Amino acid sequence: MSLFFGRRETRSPFAAPEIPRPSATGGTFARVNLARAEASLQKVAVWSATDLIASLVSTLPIDVYAGKGKARKEMPKPKVMLDPAGDGYGVSDWLYQYMMSLLLRGNGYGKTVDRDRLGNPTQIVLYHPDEVQGWRDEKTGLPQWRAGGMTVEPDEMWHRRAYPAPGRLLGLSPVEHHAGTIGLGIAAQRYGAQWFQDGAHPSGMLTNDQKLDPTTAKTAKERFLASLSGSRDVVVLGAGWKYQAIQVSANESQFLETQRYTAAECARIYGPGMAEILGYDTGGSMTYANVEQRSLDLLTYAVDKWLVRGEDMFTSLLPEGQYAKFNRAALSRTDLLTRTRAHAIALQNKWTVVNEVRDLEDMGPVDWGDDPATAEPPKVQIDDK
């Protein structure tokens, strides 16, 4: 039985897919409905991993440049990199939505609302990924689109994908392809909560070594419960009666081992080492010496590929010859002493200038700070008079 109820390609890859319909869960923990992208966020590990990546990508500084090497210069950011949706929420809000769409569904969709005189998009309103269907025309092979049940013209649809597959227009969905693991984790969590909420198991057994008719058994049960309800009185049992409490371990009742296993597996969906970065027990011996090393591992194994995709995406929206670049140094946080030594080495070897260092440290520029030959502040003679 599948844990995921979503669209599947059962015909030619160029055939139009059927519009997915919501399906009921049936009230059983064996079936977890992941037809909506947000449903997978019920698993804390999925929420933590996707939120971490989306937050980092959407909040890292990003700049626009033209030229390479000595000819490289910073350019002003166009409107599409300041407020892509034109709704006043800014680029961080838009980029977070875009990243969550890629992380959960493997595709980002939007409608190009406005363009500049050169034809470059200046306003893109994002669609919810579950509301879009895309396929290739069987005759021409050109992309066709529907959003919210309405046809969208190909020149108006803006589409970016992650996890591409040969011959497929759409990228693969991580949630769909790992629905078994995610669904198992959510089901185990629900079952554990329901176990205690509804009293899914008897708390004890009242037994007698004599043969009892239904009426006598019912009467004994009612009197026993009456003596316990709110009174904390001593219970006196007659001949042959015996009470035995049923103890169930937390691990058995809430499937803690299953939840721990699925949490680590869900985190790994978004990169090797993500489970360790988020602090999930994986049974391994991987440790982190300091915060700096953890940040480097996070950048190397989980975030950098998304930064590259983000740079490519923004670059495609810029005029020819310009490109976008994230400031990855902002992610590599270090202590003050290590940072100061790194700046000193960079200045001494002419890798940077003083004003660039001051900008990284949130300090204002100085008049002499743009001179590459200046590795230290000029000496100022003080008049004793």
C-alpha positions as CSV (number, residue, x, y, z in Angstrom):
1,M,0.0,0.0,0.0
2,S,1.4,3.4,-1.0
3,L,1.8,6.1,1.7
4,F,1.8,8.8,-0.9
5,F,-1.3,9.9,-2.8
6,G,-0.1,12.2,-5.6
7,R,0.4,12.4,-9.3
8,R,2.2,9.6,-11.1
9,E,3.1,9.3,-14.8
10,T,1.5,6.2,-16.1
11,R,1.4,7.1,-19.7
12,S,3.9,8.7,-22.2
13,P,6.1,11.4,-20.6
14,F,4.6,13.8,-23.2
15,A,1.0,13.0,-22.2
16,A,-1.0,15.5,-20.1
17,P,-1.2,14.2,-16.5
18,E,-4.5,14.0,-14.6
19,I,-5.2,16.7,-12.1
20,P,-4.4,15.2,-8.6
21,R,-7.4,14.9,-6.2
22,P,-7.2,15.0,-2.4
23,S,-7.6,11.6,-0.9
24,A,-8.8,10.8,2.6
25,T,-6.6,9.2,5.1
26,G,-9.3,6.7,6.1
27,G,-8.6,7.3,9.8
28,T,-5.8,4.7,10.0
29,F,-2.2,5.3,11.0
30,A,-1.0,3.0,8.2
31,R,-2.0,5.6,5.7
32,V,-0.4,9.0,5.8
33,N,-1.7,11.5,3.2
34,L,1.3,13.3,1.7
35,A,-0.6,14.7,-1.3
36,R,0.0,18.2,0.0
37,A,3.6,19.3,0.3
38,E,3.1,20.8,3.8
39,A,1.9,17.4,5.2
40,S,5.5,16.1,5.2
41,L,6.4,19.0,7.6
42,Q,4.6,17.1,10.4
43,K,7.9,15.1,10.7
44,V,10.1,17.4,12.7
45,A,13.3,16.2,10.9
46,V,11.8,17.2,7.5
47,W,10.8,20.6,8.9
48,S,14.2,21.2,10.5
49,A,16.2,20.2,7.5
50,T,14.1,22.2,4.9
51,D,13.8,25.2,7.2
52,L,17.5,25.3,7.9
53,I,18.5,25.2,4.2
54,A,15.7,27.6,3.1
55,S,16.5,30.1,5.8
56,L,20.2,30.1,5.1
57,V,19.7,30.5,1.3
58,S,17.1,33.3,1.8
59,T,19.1,35.3,4.3
60,L,22.7,35.1,3.0
61,P,23.9,38.3,1.3
62,I,23.7,38.1,-2.5
63,D,25.3,40.6,-4.9
64,V,25.4,41.3,-8.6
65,Y,28.6,41.6,-10.6
66,A,29.8,42.1,-14.1
67,G,33.2,41.1,-15.4
68,K,35.9,38.8,-14.1
69,G,39.2,39.3,-12.4
70,K,40.5,42.8,-12.4
71,A,37.5,43.9,-14.5
72,R,35.0,42.7,-12.0
73,K,32.7,45.3,-10.5
74,E,29.6,45.3,-8.4
75,M,26.4,46.3,-10.1
76,P,23.2,47.7,-8.6
77,K,20.5,45.1,-7.9
78,P,17.6,45.1,-10.3
79,K,14.0,45.1,-9.1
80,V,13.6,41.4,-9.4
81,M,16.3,40.9,-6.8
82,L,14.9,43.4,-4.3
83,D,11.2,42.4,-4.4
84,P,10.6,39.6,-6.9
85,A,6.9,39.2,-6.3
86,G,6.2,43.0,-6.1
87,D,4.2,42.4,-2.9
88,G,6.4,44.3,-0.5
89,Y,7.7,41.3,1.4
90,G,11.1,41.5,-0.2
91,V,13.5,39.0,-1.7
92,S,14.1,36.9,1.5
93,D,10.4,36.1,1.8
94,W,10.2,35.2,-1.9
95,L,13.4,33.1,-1.8
96,Y,12.2,31.2,1.2
97,Q,9.0,30.2,-0.6
98,Y,10.9,29.2,-3.7
99,M,13.4,27.1,-1.7
100,M,10.6,25.3,0.2
101,S,9.0,24.5,-3.1
102,L,12.2,23.0,-4.5
103,L,13.0,21.1,-1.3
104,L,9.6,19.5,-0.9
105,R,8.5,19.0,-4.5
106,G,11.7,19.4,-6.6
107,N,10.1,22.2,-8.7
108,G,9.6,25.9,-8.4
109,Y,6.8,27.6,-10.4
110,G,5.8,31.2,-11.0
111,K,4.0,33.5,-13.3
112,T,6.0,36.2,-15.0
113,V,3.8,39.3,-14.4
114,D,6.1,42.0,-15.7
115,R,9.3,42.4,-17.8
116,D,11.7,45.2,-18.6
117,R,12.3,46.7,-22.0
118,L,14.9,43.9,-22.8
119,G,12.4,41.2,-21.9
120,N,14.0,40.2,-18.6
121,P,11.5,39.3,-15.9
122,T,11.0,42.0,-13.2
123,Q,8.1,40.5,-11.3
124,I,7.4,36.8,-10.7
125,V,4.5,35.6,-8.5
126,L,5.1,32.1,-7.2
127,Y,2.5,29.2,-7.5
128,H,2.0,26.6,-4.9
129,P,3.8,23.5,-6.4
130,D,0.8,21.2,-5.8
131,E,-1.4,23.5,-8.0
132,V,0.7,23.2,-11.1
133,Q,0.7,20.4,-13.7
134,G,3.3,20.4,-16.5
135,W,3.8,18.1,-19.5
136,R,5.1,18.1,-23.0
137,D,2.8,18.2,-26.0
138,E,2.7,14.8,-27.6
139,K,3.1,16.2,-31.1
140,T,5.5,19.2,-30.7
141,G,7.2,18.2,-27.4
142,L,6.8,21.8,-26.2
143,P,6.0,22.4,-22.5
144,Q,2.3,22.8,-21.6
145,W,1.1,24.2,-18.2
146,R,-1.9,24.3,-16.0
147,A,-2.1,26.2,-12.6
148,G,-5.1,26.0,-10.4
149,G,-7.0,24.3,-13.2
150,M,-6.3,27.2,-15.6
151,T,-4.1,27.1,-18.7
152,V,-0.9,29.2,-18.4
153,E,0.8,30.3,-21.6
154,P,4.4,28.9,-21.9
155,D,5.9,32.4,-22.1
156,E,4.2,33.4,-18.8
157,M,5.2,30.3,-16.9
158,W,8.5,30.5,-15.0
159,H,9.8,27.1,-14.0
160,R,13.0,26.0,-12.2
161,R,13.7,22.4,-11.1
162,A,15.9,20.4,-8.8
163,Y,16.6,16.7,-9.1
164,P,16.2,16.6,-12.9
165,A,15.7,13.3,-14.6
166,P,16.4,12.5,-18.3
167,G,13.3,12.8,-20.5
168,R,11.2,14.5,-17.8
169,L,10.0,18.0,-17.8
170,L,9.6,18.2,-14.0
171,G,12.1,17.5,-11.3
172,L,11.8,14.6,-9.0
173,S,9.9,15.2,-5.7
174,P,11.9,14.3,-2.6
175,V,8.7,13.8,-0.5
176,E,7.1,11.5,-3.1
177,H,10.2,9.4,-3.5
178,H,10.8,9.1,0.2
179,A,7.1,8.9,1.2
180,G,7.6,5.5,2.9
181,T,10.2,6.8,5.4
182,I,8.4,10.1,6.0
183,G,5.0,8.4,6.3
184,L,6.3,5.7,8.7
185,G,7.8,8.4,11.0
186,I,4.5,10.4,11.1
187,A,2.4,7.3,11.6
188,A,4.6,6.1,14.5
189,Q,4.4,9.5,16.1
190,R,0.6,9.6,15.7
191,Y,0.2,6.2,17.1
192,G,2.2,6.9,20.2
193,A,0.2,10.1,20.9
194,Q,-3.1,8.2,20.4
195,W,-2.0,5.4,22.6
196,F,-2.1,7.6,25.7
197,Q,-4.8,10.0,24.5
198,D,-7.5,7.4,23.9
199,G,-6.3,4.8,26.4
200,A,-5.5,2.3,23.6
201,H,-4.5,-0.4,26.2
202,P,-6.0,-1.6,29.5
203,S,-4.1,-0.3,32.6
204,G,-4.5,-3.6,34.5
205,M,-6.3,-6.9,34.8
206,L,-8.7,-8.0,37.6
207,T,-8.8,-11.8,37.6
208,N,-10.3,-14.6,39.7
209,D,-9.4,-18.2,39.8
210,Q,-13.1,-19.2,39.9
211,K,-15.6,-19.4,37.1
212,L,-17.6,-16.2,36.8
213,D,-20.8,-15.4,34.9
214,P,-21.0,-12.1,33.0
215,T,-23.2,-10.4,35.6
216,T,-20.8,-11.1,38.5
217,A,-17.8,-10.0,36.4
218,K,-19.5,-6.7,35.5
219,T,-20.5,-6.1,39.1
220,A,-16.9,-6.8,40.4
221,K,-15.5,-4.4,37.8
222,E,-17.9,-1.6,38.6
223,R,-17.2,-1.9,42.4
224,F,-13.5,-2.0,41.8
225,L,-13.5,1.1,39.6
226,A,-15.8,3.0,42.0
227,S,-13.4,2.4,44.9
228,L,-10.6,4.0,42.8
229,S,-12.4,6.9,41.2
230,G,-11.1,10.1,42.9
231,S,-11.0,8.6,46.4
232,R,-7.5,7.0,46.6
233,D,-9.2,4.6,49.1
234,V,-7.8,1.1,49.9
235,V,-9.2,-1.6,47.7
236,V,-10.2,-4.8,49.5
237,L,-10.5,-7.8,47.3
238,G,-12.4,-11.0,48.2
239,A,-11.3,-14.5,48.0
240,G,-9.8,-15.5,44.6
241,W,-9.4,-12.0,43.3
242,K,-6.1,-10.7,42.0
243,Y,-5.2,-7.4,40.4
244,Q,-2.2,-7.1,38.0
245,A,-1.1,-3.8,36.6
246,I,0.0,-3.7,32.9
247,Q,3.2,-1.8,32.4
248,V,4.1,-0.7,28.9
249,S,7.5,0.8,28.3
250,A,7.7,4.2,26.6
251,N,9.7,2.7,23.7
252,E,7.0,0.1,23.0
253,S,4.1,2.5,23.3
254,Q,5.5,5.3,21.3
255,F,7.9,3.4,18.9
256,L,10.8,5.6,20.0
257,E,13.4,3.6,18.1
258,T,11.3,3.8,14.9
259,Q,10.9,7.6,15.4
260,R,14.6,8.0,16.0
261,Y,15.5,5.9,12.9
262,T,13.1,7.7,10.6
263,A,14.1,11.1,11.9
264,A,17.8,10.5,10.9
265,E,16.7,9.1,7.5
266,C,14.4,12.1,6.8
267,A,17.3,14.4,7.6
268,R,19.6,12.5,5.3
269,I,17.2,13.2,2.4
270,Y,18.6,16.7,2.3
271,G,22.3,15.8,2.4
272,P,24.9,13.6,4.0
273,G,25.7,14.7,7.5
274,M,22.5,16.6,7.9
275,A,21.3,14.2,10.6
276,E,24.5,14.9,12.6
277,I,24.3,18.6,12.0
278,L,20.7,18.6,13.4
279,G,21.7,16.5,16.4
280,Y,19.9,13.3,15.6
281,D,21.3,10.1,17.0
282,T,22.7,8.0,14.1
283,G,24.8,5.5,16.0
284,G,28.0,6.7,14.5
285,S,31.0,8.4,16.0
286,M,30.9,11.6,14.0
287,T,31.6,14.6,16.1
288,Y,32.3,18.3,15.6
289,A,35.3,20.0,17.1
290,N,33.7,23.5,17.0
291,V,31.0,25.7,15.6
292,E,33.3,26.7,12.7
293,Q,33.7,23.1,11.6
294,R,30.0,22.4,11.8
295,S,29.3,25.5,9.6
296,L,31.8,24.3,7.0
297,D,30.3,20.8,6.9
298,L,26.8,22.4,6.6
299,L,28.0,24.5,3.7
300,T,29.9,21.7,2.0
301,Y,27.5,18.8,2.3
302,A,24.0,20.4,2.4
303,V,23.8,24.1,1.5
304,D,26.3,24.9,-1.3
305,K,24.5,23.0,-4.0
306,W,21.4,25.1,-3.3
307,L,23.4,28.3,-3.3
308,V,24.8,27.4,-6.7
309,R,21.2,26.7,-8.0
310,G,20.1,30.1,-6.5
311,E,22.9,31.9,-8.2
312,D,22.1,30.3,-11.5
313,M,18.4,31.2,-11.0
314,F,19.0,34.9,-10.3
315,T,21.7,35.1,-13.1
316,S,19.1,33.9,-15.6
317,L,16.9,36.9,-14.6
318,L,19.7,39.4,-15.1
319,P,20.9,41.3,-18.2
320,E,23.5,39.4,-20.3
321,G,27.0,39.8,-18.8
322,Q,25.9,40.1,-15.2
323,Y,25.8,37.4,-12.6
324,A,24.7,36.8,-9.0
325,K,26.9,35.6,-6.2
326,F,26.1,34.6,-2.6
327,N,28.5,35.7,0.1
328,R,29.4,32.3,1.6
329,A,31.8,33.8,4.0
330,A,28.8,35.0,6.0
331,L,28.0,31.4,6.8
332,S,31.5,30.5,8.1
333,R,31.2,32.1,11.5
334,T,34.4,32.0,13.6
335,D,35.6,33.4,16.8
336,L,37.1,36.9,17.0
337,L,40.8,35.8,17.2
338,T,40.5,33.4,14.3
339,R,38.7,35.9,12.2
340,T,41.3,38.6,13.0
341,R,44.2,36.4,12.0
342,A,42.5,35.4,8.8
343,H,41.9,39.1,7.9
344,A,45.6,39.9,8.7
345,I,46.8,37.1,6.4
346,A,44.5,38.3,3.6
347,L,45.7,41.9,3.9
348,Q,49.4,40.9,4.1
349,N,49.1,38.8,0.9
350,K,47.1,41.5,-0.9
351,W,44.0,39.3,-1.2
352,T,41.7,42.0,0.0
353,V,41.7,45.6,1.1
354,V,40.9,47.2,4.4
355,N,37.4,48.5,3.5
356,E,36.4,45.0,2.4
357,V,37.5,43.6,5.8
358,R,35.7,46.4,7.6
359,D,32.5,45.7,5.6
360,L,32.6,42.0,6.7
361,E,32.9,43.2,10.3
362,D,30.0,45.6,9.9
363,M,32.3,48.6,10.2
364,G,32.2,51.8,8.1
365,P,34.8,52.4,5.4
366,V,37.8,54.7,5.8
367,D,39.3,57.0,3.3
368,W,42.5,55.0,2.8
369,G,40.8,51.6,2.9
370,D,40.5,51.0,-0.8
371,D,44.3,51.1,-1.5
372,P,45.5,47.5,-2.1
373,A,49.0,48.5,-0.9
374,T,47.7,49.5,2.5
375,A,48.0,46.6,4.9
376,E,47.8,48.7,8.0
377,P,46.5,52.1,8.9
378,P,48.8,55.0,7.9
379,K,50.8,56.5,10.8
380,V,49.5,59.9,12.0
381,Q,51.9,62.2,13.6
382,I,50.5,63.9,16.7
383,D,51.6,67.4,17.5
384,D,52.4,67.8,21.2
385,K,51.7,71.5,21.2
